[in-house]
């Protein structure tokens, strides 16, 4: 298969770069987690996968990744900067077919598109095979949130109706007490998105014929299991800043890999559209 382009987008501070960092670290340590939790079927499934980032991506992530390993979240992506492209290869043990080469487009949530879209930003997103759209229940949708859904409205105008795009709607930060334990069923997660994310229901009803979708409840920080079997929050708030309380062996994100696995399954089922025109820089040689 050709390179798989996936965009990741959400409102400002929704956790787009954090998502990429947490996923990278999770797949680095998941085999160890699975060995210590042999009864956990999700860990056993994910432990069959490895992630390898290209040298350019390693360099782009190095500074924020070092801080993330100390529990410090990356700063908001500069809205004036060009979108970042993180190129990674996902391999599954025992699979005969070639690996998934994924280019993840990380676009600033506060980026405001002009009418002409001179940067070609929306066109880049529309050319992706699939999008991970982060829905932040804590976002103020009266400000940049309105811009976010207005931009998504425009994005749908770039999508070829003959080949609907694949959208993974990810309700983030479900490690909070008010969501824990998060729902697992599609109807329950979708209903939670309706309730928690102002403006999402209107967007979904207006454009649902232009995409194939699935709903996920995810958390980059997860919860920390305690000796008595319960799970405590993994966030410490210090003034206006927040950090992860535990980045040791107890750390484990919540279902962060599921949206990508869903997209990979679409490839395996041969229901993705024909190869779309690729306008982004190619990171892999044939």
Backbone torsions as a table, in degrees:
resi	resn	phi	psi	omega
1	UNK	NA	159.8	179.5
2	UNK	-80.6	-179.1	179.8
3	UNK	-66.0	139.1	-178.0
4	UNK	-99.9	117.1	-178.7
5	UNK	-97.8	125.1	-179.0
6	UNK	-128.0	127.4	175.8
7	UNK	-95.8	147.8	174.8
8	UNK	-127.7	124.5	-173.3
9	UNK	-147.1	150.3	178.0
10	UNK	-171.4	172.8	177.4
11	UNK	-61.5	167.0	176.8
12	UNK	-55.5	133.1	178.9
13	UNK	68.7	19.2	176.5
14	UNK	-73.4	-21.3	176.6
15	UNK	105.6	34.9	-177.4
16	UNK	-66.6	-51.8	179.1
17	UNK	-67.0	-37.1	176.8
18	UNK	-60.5	-38.5	178.0
19	UNK	-58.1	-48.2	-178.4
20	UNK	-63.4	-45.1	-179.4
21	UNK	-62.7	-46.2	-177.7
22	UNK	-65.3	-39.9	178.3
23	UNK	-62.9	-43.3	179.8
24	UNK	-61.1	-45.6	-179.4
25	UNK	-70.2	-36.6	179.7
26	UNK	-62.2	-47.3	-179.1
27	UNK	-70.3	-19.3	175.7
28	UNK	-73.1	-31.4	-174.4
29	UNK	-113.4	1.6	-172.0
30	UNK	-66.4	-30.8	179.1
31	UNK	-63.7	-39.7	177.1
32	UNK	-65.8	-41.7	178.5
33	UNK	-62.0	-41.8	-179.4
34	UNK	-66.5	-36.4	179.8
35	UNK	-64.7	-32.7	180.0
36	UNK	-87.8	-9.9	179.6
37	UNK	-134.4	65.6	-173.3
38	UNK	-62.3	-20.0	-179.0
39	UNK	-84.2	-8.4	-176.6
40	UNK	-85.4	107.6	-175.4
41	UNK	-70.1	-31.3	178.6
42	UNK	-66.1	-44.4	177.9
43	UNK	-63.8	-40.3	179.0
44	UNK	-62.2	-39.5	177.4
45	UNK	-64.3	-49.9	-175.9
46	UNK	-69.3	-26.5	-177.5
47	UNK	-67.2	-13.2	178.2
48	UNK	-80.7	-5.6	-175.9
49	UNK	-108.2	147.7	172.3
50	UNK	-129.7	154.5	179.6
51	UNK	-126.3	131.3	176.5
52	UNK	-128.2	119.8	179.4
53	UNK	-89.7	149.3	176.8
54	UNK	-69.3	159.7	178.0
55	UNK	-55.4	-39.1	179.0
56	UNK	-63.3	-42.2	179.2
57	UNK	-67.4	-40.8	176.2
58	UNK	-57.1	-42.7	-179.7
59	UNK	-66.7	-43.2	-178.4
60	UNK	-64.0	-31.6	-176.2
61	UNK	-93.4	-11.1	-167.6
62	UNK	-56.6	-48.4	-174.7
63	UNK	-64.9	-48.3	-179.1
64	UNK	-72.6	-28.0	179.6
65	UNK	-69.8	-39.1	177.3
66	UNK	-59.4	-41.1	179.2
67	UNK	-72.5	-35.5	179.1
68	UNK	-62.6	-35.8	178.1
69	UNK	-66.3	-14.6	175.0
70	UNK	-99.4	5.7	179.2
71	UNK	88.8	9.2	-177.1
72	UNK	-97.7	125.3	-178.7
73	UNK	-74.0	148.7	177.6
74	UNK	-68.6	151.7	176.8
75	UNK	-69.0	164.0	177.0
76	UNK	-59.5	140.2	178.7
77	UNK	-62.4	134.4	-179.5
78	UNK	-60.9	118.0	-178.1
79	UNK	-65.4	-18.7	179.1
80	UNK	-87.3	-8.9	-177.3
81	UNK	-85.7	156.2	175.2
82	UNK	-66.2	148.6	176.3
83	UNK	-56.3	141.6	177.8
84	UNK	-88.9	145.6	176.8
85	UNK	-119.8	114.7	179.2
86	UNK	-99.7	116.3	-176.7
87	UNK	-101.2	123.2	-175.6
88	UNK	-139.6	153.2	175.8
89	UNK	-115.6	126.0	177.5
90	UNK	-106.8	127.4	179.7
91	UNK	-124.0	141.9	178.1
92	UNK	-114.7	130.2	-179.2
93	UNK	-61.3	135.9	175.6
94	UNK	84.0	0.8	-179.9
95	UNK	-91.0	135.4	-178.7
96	UNK	-84.3	-27.8	-176.8
97	UNK	-75.5	167.2	-176.5
98	UNK	-68.4	158.2	-178.3
99	UNK	-66.8	167.2	174.5
100	UNK	-88.2	116.3	173.7
101	UNK	-93.5	114.7	-172.5
102	UNK	-115.7	128.1	170.8
103	UNK	-108.1	110.9	-179.3
104	UNK	-96.5	119.3	179.6
105	UNK	-89.8	113.2	-179.5
106	UNK	-101.0	105.9	-175.1
107	UNK	-108.3	136.5	-176.8
108	UNK	-60.6	131.1	-179.7
109	UNK	-67.7	-26.8	-177.9
110	UNK	-91.1	3.2	-179.0
111	UNK	-68.3	124.0	-178.9
112	UNK	-104.4	118.5	-178.6
113	UNK	-79.4	139.5	172.1
114	UNK	-86.0	171.2	-174.3
115	UNK	-61.0	-32.3	-177.3
116	UNK	-85.1	-13.0	-177.3
117	UNK	48.7	55.6	-173.4
118	UNK	-60.9	-26.0	-178.3
119	UNK	-78.8	-12.0	-176.0
120	UNK	71.2	18.4	-173.1
121	UNK	-62.4	-48.9	-179.9
122	UNK	-66.9	-35.1	178.6
123	UNK	-64.3	-38.7	177.4
124	UNK	-61.1	-43.7	180.0
125	UNK	-65.6	-41.1	-177.3
126	UNK	-67.7	-22.9	-179.7
127	UNK	-83.1	-6.0	177.9
128	UNK	-70.6	149.1	175.2
129	UNK	-66.3	-38.2	179.7
130	UNK	-151.3	160.6	179.1
131	UNK	-127.0	136.2	168.2
132	UNK	-95.8	107.1	-178.7
133	UNK	-100.7	111.3	-178.1
134	UNK	-82.4	124.9	177.9
135	UNK	-107.6	108.3	-173.2
136	UNK	-92.9	113.5	-179.6
137	UNK	-67.9	-15.0	-179.6
138	UNK	-96.9	-3.2	-175.8
139	UNK	-71.5	143.2	174.0
140	UNK	-82.3	101.0	-174.1
141	UNK	-81.7	3.5	176.8
142	UNK	-84.7	-16.9	-178.7
143	UNK	-109.4	-104.8	-179.1
144	UNK	-64.6	-21.4	178.5
145	UNK	-62.7	-38.3	177.1
146	UNK	-63.9	-39.7	177.1
147	UNK	-61.6	-38.7	-178.9
148	UNK	-60.1	-51.8	-178.1
149	UNK	-72.6	-31.5	174.0
150	UNK	-62.5	-40.4	177.9
151	UNK	-67.2	-39.3	177.5
152	UNK	-64.0	-37.0	175.6
153	UNK	-58.3	-44.5	179.8
154	UNK	-68.2	-36.6	179.9
155	UNK	-58.9	-40.3	-178.9
156	UNK	-62.8	-25.0	177.4
157	UNK	-71.6	-16.6	178.6
158	UNK	-89.4	-13.4	-173.7
159	UNK	-83.6	130.7	177.2
160	UNK	-70.0	118.3	-176.2
161	UNK	-63.5	-22.4	179.7
162	UNK	-71.4	-24.4	-178.7
163	UNK	-130.5	82.8	-177.0
164	UNK	-58.1	143.9	179.0
165	UNK	-79.9	157.3	178.7
166	UNK	-99.8	122.4	-177.1
167	UNK	-117.0	123.9	173.1
168	UNK	-102.7	105.5	179.6
169	UNK	-82.8	116.2	-173.5
170	UNK	-114.0	106.4	173.3
171	UNK	-75.8	115.7	-172.6
172	UNK	-92.3	171.0	171.9
173	UNK	60.1	35.0	-179.3
174	UNK	-80.4	6.3	173.5
175	UNK	-73.9	-10.5	-179.0
176	UNK	-65.8	151.6	-176.6
177	UNK	-56.2	-35.8	-174.9
178	UNK	-70.7	-14.6	179.1
179	UNK	-107.7	-17.8	-169.8
180	UNK	-85.2	133.9	-6.0
181	UNK	-76.5	142.6	-176.6
182	UNK	-67.9	153.8	175.0
183	UNK	-69.3	154.8	-179.0
184	UNK	-109.4	-26.7	-176.3
185	UNK	-78.2	151.6	-179.3
186	UNK	-59.1	-47.2	-177.4
187	UNK	-63.5	-38.7	-178.9
188	UNK	-69.2	-42.8	179.0
189	UNK	-66.1	-42.3	179.5
190	UNK	-61.7	-43.0	179.0
191	UNK	-62.2	-36.8	178.6
192	UNK	-66.6	-39.0	175.9
193	UNK	-61.8	-41.1	178.0
194	UNK	-58.8	-43.8	-174.2
195	UNK	-75.6	-37.1	-168.2
196	UNK	-96.3	-20.8	-173.6
197	UNK	-118.1	101.1	-177.4
198	UNK	-62.9	130.4	178.5
199	UNK	94.0	-14.5	-176.5
200	UNK	-69.6	-41.6	-177.9
201	UNK	-60.2	-41.6	179.5
202	UNK	-63.8	-43.7	178.4
203	UNK	-61.2	-45.9	-175.7
204	UNK	-63.4	-46.3	-177.8
205	UNK	-66.6	-31.8	-178.0
206	UNK	-73.4	-34.5	-169.9
207	UNK	-118.6	5.9	-169.5
208	UNK	-60.3	-18.9	177.9
209	UNK	-78.2	-8.0	-176.0
210	UNK	-97.6	-0.2	-177.8
211	UNK	-149.6	158.6	167.8
212	UNK	-102.1	137.1	-169.5
213	UNK	-138.5	164.6	173.4
214	UNK	-151.6	148.3	-177.0
215	UNK	-108.6	140.8	-178.9
216	UNK	-136.1	146.0	170.4
217	UNK	-109.8	120.5	-172.0
218	UNK	-135.1	161.8	174.2
219	UNK	-153.1	128.3	178.9
220	UNK	-75.1	-26.8	-176.4
221	UNK	-98.0	-24.9	178.1
222	UNK	63.4	-161.6	175.1
223	UNK	-122.8	160.6	179.9
224	UNK	-107.3	123.7	179.6
225	UNK	-73.9	137.5	179.3
226	UNK	-102.1	164.2	-178.1
227	UNK	-56.2	-27.8	-178.1
228	UNK	-84.8	4.9	176.0
229	UNK	93.0	-5.3	177.9
230	UNK	-85.4	178.3	-179.7
231	UNK	-131.7	127.5	-179.6
232	UNK	-105.8	156.7	177.9
233	UNK	-59.4	151.5	-176.3
234	UNK	-114.0	27.0	-178.7
235	UNK	-122.5	134.1	173.1
236	UNK	-117.9	125.9	-179.9
237	UNK	-100.0	124.9	179.4
238	UNK	-123.6	98.6	-174.2
239	UNK	69.5	-122.5	177.5
240	UNK	-96.7	-1.1	-178.5
241	UNK	-103.0	154.5	177.2
242	UNK	-131.9	149.5	176.9
243	UNK	-144.5	165.3	175.9
244	UNK	-76.1	136.6	-178.7
245	UNK	-77.9	-30.1	-174.5
246	UNK	-139.7	120.1	173.1
247	UNK	-121.0	29.7	177.7
248	UNK	-91.8	-153.9	-177.3
249	UNK	-64.3	-20.2	-177.9
250	UNK	-78.9	-15.1	-176.5
251	UNK	-72.2	137.2	177.6
252	UNK	-159.4	119.1	177.9
253	UNK	-67.8	166.2	-177.4
254	UNK	-106.0	109.2	171.4
255	UNK	50.6	39.6	-175.6
256	UNK	-74.0	-26.0	-176.6
257	UNK	-86.1	-17.0	-173.4
258	UNK	-57.5	-43.7	-179.4
259	UNK	-60.3	-39.8	178.5
260	UNK	-68.2	-40.0	178.0
261	UNK	-61.1	-36.9	177.3
262	UNK	-61.6	-43.9	177.7
263	UNK	-65.0	-40.7	177.8
264	UNK	-61.2	-38.1	178.3
265	UNK	-63.9	-35.3	177.6
266	UNK	-61.9	-36.7	177.3
267	UNK	-66.0	-47.3	-178.2
268	UNK	-62.6	-31.9	-179.7
269	UNK	-83.0	-1.0	178.2
270	UNK	59.1	37.4	178.5
271	UNK	-112.2	6.5	173.7
272	UNK	-75.4	152.9	178.7
273	UNK	-66.5	166.8	175.8
274	UNK	-55.2	158.5	-177.5
275	UNK	-51.5	126.6	-180.0
276	UNK	-84.1	157.5	178.2
277	UNK	-62.7	126.9	-177.2
278	UNK	-96.5	119.5	-178.1
279	UNK	-108.0	-5.9	179.7
280	UNK	-90.4	158.1	-179.6
281	UNK	-59.1	131.6	179.0
282	UNK	-79.3	133.5	-176.2
283	UNK	-102.3	-10.6	-174.4
284	UNK	-127.4	141.3	175.4
285	UNK	-87.4	148.2	-180.0
286	UNK	-66.4	NA	NA
